[in-house]
Amino acid sequence: MAKVKVTLTKSVIGKPQTQRDTVKALGLNKMHKTVEHEDTPQFRGQVAKVAHLVTVEEN
């Protein structure tokens, strides 16, 4: 499967707890941190939930 890089570009301060939990589940805990994940439907669902907070880069 393809790898996808996700970067936290906006703060989770003031966001609902469900969005904070989703960002944490993606492995993002600091601003501008980048993690790499497999491109799966479950991963795409998580990214869609917090799309306004992250930037996605496909390799």
N, C-alpha and C positions, 0 to 999 in steps of 0.2 A: 504494500500500500504506500501511498504517497505521504510524505512528511509535510506538516504545516507548522509554521512559526507563528506564535501569538505573542503580542506585546501589550502590556497594560499601559495605556496612554492617558487615561483620566483616572482621577482619584475615586475611591469608593466611599469617601466621607459623605454622609448624608443620603446614601443610597439605601434601599430596602435590604433587610437581612438576607433575603433569598439571593439577591444579586451579589452580595458580599461573599456568601457561601459558595456560589458558583465560581467566582473569581478565585477563591482559595482552592477549590477543587481542581481548577485548571493548573494550579501550581504557581500562581502569580500572587506574590505577597508585597512587592514593592513597585513603585512607579518605574516605568521603562525597563522592567525585567522581561526577558524573552524566554519562552519555553518552546520546545518542539514536541508535537504530538502526531500520532497516526491519524489520518483522515478517515474517521468513521462517522456513521450517522449520529451516534451518541455525542461525539465531540462536536459535530456541527450544531446540534441542538443546544449544547451549552454555550457555544459561541454566539448563536443567534439571540440567546437570552441577555447577553451582556455586550452586544455588538457596538453599543454606543460608548463603551469603556475601553475596548480593545481594538488593536489593528491586526489583521490577519495577512500573512504573506505566504503564498503557496510556492513550493519549490518545484 
